[in-house]
Amino acid sequence: MAVFDFSSLSPDCILDGIETTGTSIDSGLLALNSYENRVYQFNDYEGVKYVTKFYRPQRWSEAQIREEHEFAFELIEHELPIVAPLKINNESLFQHKSYHFAIYPCRGGRIFEVDNLNQLEWMGRFLGRIHAISSKKAFTHRPTFNSQEFLQDAQQTIQSSGFVPKSLSLPFFTILEQVIALAAEQYKPSKNIRLHGDCHAGNILWRDEGPHFVDLDDCRMGPAIQDLWMMLSGDRQQQTIQLDTLLMGYEEFCSFDTKQLALIESLRSMRVVNYMAWLSMRWQDPAFPHNFPWFNTEKYWEQQILMLKEQFSALQQPPLTLMP
């Protein structure tokens, strides 16, 4: 298995891997913004742009990666604008020197404007169409959103890292445990479906014909609200308007159980706790100290204490409701 931090993934290794698929290359590699995997843009001899993704070893199994690809192909078959991997000789997943990788068409676009209500309604229709399809069957190999992985296991990762300064250890882990206990208690989804899983503005590109997703790397089972809540921003009143707009479009294609609104803050808690654990776990990868220089400083952990206190307060507030 290739090493965990990509240290053996040289440019020559990447180029050699791409060429094993029969794909021609007439440019260098342009590194794109990705930390979990390694993603590069290149041109072929006809000037066509492509993107290759080399998957982080030891994260997903081959079966789980193939399930991601099949999910993308299924959505494409229903004319949904997902950027799916290319099939070359009927194969979409390749291997070179123990690294799994895929090649994608290059698709550009503008950044999704989370405060644009017209775009939000469009996104609601888009996600409603996706969920109408994804809810028809379950993933076999991909995991499900669960509080054990995203809260308790994440807490253990942070503790074992030894990164929290001793002077902040007591206040940090005290509020962390309070947030985890309350979020785990509140997280009781009644139904799980196949999800995009990481539906934030960075994974959505906007073109004249509407939105499209460029990454299904985090797809897994979970409640439908997981693909909606990260598009909400601002104060409670603004989020209520945004949520109403999203669901107006969403319910044109798929019904939504409003009881899932009670899961938003527990899902948010799972995301913020898991993010701290993710940075702690990946810190051995040289790309992380370079791109996240603010992490693992005393100021960072002080800010996390304040953030967790705010999140603990949010968990105790009534859930968002739709406009009358």
N, C-alpha and C positions, 0 to 999 in steps of 0.2 A: 504494500500500500504506500502511495506517495505520502511524504511527510505532511503533517497537519498544517504547516504555515506556508505552503507553496514555495519553499526555498529552492526546490529542484525544478520548478516550472520556469525555465529560461525562455527567452524569445525564440531561440532555435527549436526548443522542444515544442512550443506552440505552433510554429510554422510547419514543422515536420508533421505534427499531428493533423493539421488542417489538410496538408497535401496527401496524407494517406487516404482521404475521402475522395480524391480525384479533383478537388477544388483547386483552381489556379489562383495564384497570389501575385499581384503586381504592385504591392505597396508595403510599407512597414505596418507595424501594429500601433493603433491609437488606443491607449488605455481609456476605458470609460468608467464612470463613477459607480464602482461596485466594491464592496468590502468582503461580503460573505463568500462570493465566488470571484473569479477573475474573468473579466469581460473586455473584449477588444474588437475594434472596428478595423476592417481591411477592404481593399479593392481587388477585384479580379482583373484579368487582362482586357476586359471589355469596359472597365470603368464602373462596374456595378459594385455597390457597397454592401458588405455583409457584416454581421456581428457574430463572434464566436464566444461561447460561455464555457469555461472550464470549471467544473463543479468542485467545491471544496471536498477533499477526501474525508471520509469518516463521518459525514453528516447525513446524507441520504443514501439508502441502499440503491442498487441498480433497479430493483423492482419499483421503488418509490419514485425514482426519476422517470422511469418509463410511464408510470401512472400520471405524472405531471404532463408528459407529452401527449398521452392519450386523451387527457382532459382538454388540452388545447385543441387537438384535432376534432374532438367531438363538438366543441363550440364553433370551430370554423365551419363544420358541416352544416350548422344551423345559421350560417351567415352572420356570425358575430365577429366584430373586428378585434380579434385576438392575434397577437404576433406569435405564431406557432413556429417550432423548429422546422427546418427544411428536411424533407426526406430525400436521401441520396441512395439510389438502388434499394428503395423501400426501407431504409434504415434512418432513424433520426438521432440515435445515441451512439456515439463512437468512443473508442478507448485508445489511449496512447500512453505508454509508460505508466500504467496504473491510474491515469487520470481519465475520468469520463468527461466528454465534452459534446456540445451540439453547435450547429451553425444556424443562424437566423437571417432572414432578410432584414436589411436596415430600414427602419421606419422613423422618420422624424416627426416633429410636431411641437406645438406650443405647450406651455405649462398649464395645467388645469387650474382654473381660478376658483378656489373654494368658496369665495364670497360672491360669486356670480350665480344668481338664482336661476337664470336660464340654463346655465351649464349644469347646475345641480339637478334640475328636473330632468334634463337629458341623461345625466348619469343614473338617476333613479330608474328611468325606463331601461337603460342598458343593463343595470344590475338585476332588474326584475326579469328581463329576458334570460340572463345567465342563470339565475336561481330557478326559474321555471324548468330549465333543462337539468341543472345540477342536482335538483331535489329528487329526480326520478330514480337515482340509484346511488349507492354509497361507494366511497373509496375502499379498496381491499387492503392496500399496503400503507397508505398515508395515515398519520396519527390524527387524533381529535384534540381540539382545544380542551385543556383540562387544568384545574387549579394545582394539581400535584406538580406538573412540569413547570408551569409558568410562575408559581408562587413558592411552594415548599422546596422544590429542587433548585430553583433560582436562588432562594435564600441560602441554601447550603453551598452553592457555588460562590456566592459573595463572601460567606464566612470563611470558607477554606482558602480563598485567594490571599487573605491576610492584607488586603489593600486598604481597609478602613483604618484610619489612624486610631491608635489606642485612646487618645484623648476624646474621640468622637464615638467610640465603639458603643458605649452604653446608650446615649441618646439615639444613635442611628438604629441599632438593632431593636431598641424598645419600640420606636414608632413603626419600624418595618414589621415587627411581629403583630402589632395592632392592625395595620393595614391588611396584612396577609390573612389574619383570622377573620376579619369582617368581610373581605372580598371573597374568601373561600366559602363563607357562610351564605353569601348572596348569590354566588354563581351556581345556579341550578337551571340549566337550559332544558326545555321540554322536548326540543327537536334539534337534531344536527343534520346539516346538509353539506355537500361539497362546496367549498368556498375558494375565492381567490386567496384570502387569508391575510394579505398585507396591503389592503386597499387604501393607500394614501396618495396624495397628489404627485409624489415622485414616481409612482408606478403608472400614472395616467398621462398620456399625451393627447393633445387636442389638435385636430385637423378640421378643415372646413366641413367635412362630412360628419364630424362628431368625435367622440372619445375612442381611444383604444388602449388596451392594456399591453404592456411590454414584458411582464414578468409574472409567471405563476409559480415561482420557486418555493413560495411558502404556502401553497395550497394544501388544505387539510379539511377535515370535518369540523363543523362547529355551527353555532346559531347564526341565522341570517344577519342579525344586527351587527355582527363582526365586520361585514363588508360595507356597512353604512356609517358607523359611528365616527370613524376617523376623518370623515368629510365634514364634520361639524366643527365650528370654531366660534370664538367670541363668547359673550356672556350668555346667560340662560335664555333670555328673550331672543337673541340672535339664533341660538341653536334650535330653539323651538320653531322659528320660521324656516330655518334650513331643513330641519327634519320633516316638517310638513311638506315642503317643496319636493324633497327627495322621494317621500312616500307617495306623493301625488303621481309622480311618474312611475314609480316602482309597481304600484298596484294596478296599473294598466295591464300588466303581464303576469303578476304573481301576488298572491294574497300575503299579507303581513300580520303576524300575531303581535299586537301591541303589548302583550305581557313581556316581550323581549326587551322593551325599553328599560326595564328594571335591571338588565344585565350590563348596561353601558359602563357604569362606574367600576364594576368588578372587572370587566374586560380592560378598561383603561388601567386599572391597578395591575393586572397581569402583564400588560405591555410595559409599563414603566419599571416594574420590578425585574422582569425578564431582560429588559434593555441593560440595566446595570450588570446583571449576571453575564449577559452576552459580551459586554466590553471586558469584564473581568476574565472570562474564559478565553477570549481571543487576544489578550494582551501580549501573548508570546509571538503573535504574527507581527513581523516588523512593520507592516502597513498600518497597524492600529496606533502605535505611539506617534507615528508620523502624521496621521490624519485626525487623531483625537488627542491632541497635546494637553487639553484641559482635563482629561480624565486622570484619575488616580492622584489628584492633588487634594490638599486639605480643603481648599475652597470648594472643590467639586462635591465632596462628601457633606460639607456644611449646607450646600444648596440642596442636596438630596434630602436632608433632614427636613428642610422647610417645605420642599415639594411633597414629601410623604405626609406631613402634617396637613397640608391643603387637600391631599387626596383622601386622607382619613375623614376630614370634614365633608368632602363631597360624597363619600360613601354613606354618610348619615343623612343626606338630604333626600327629599322625595324624588323619585325618578322623573325624567322629562315626560311630558304629556303632549299629545297633539293639540293643535289649536281647535277651539270649538267650531 
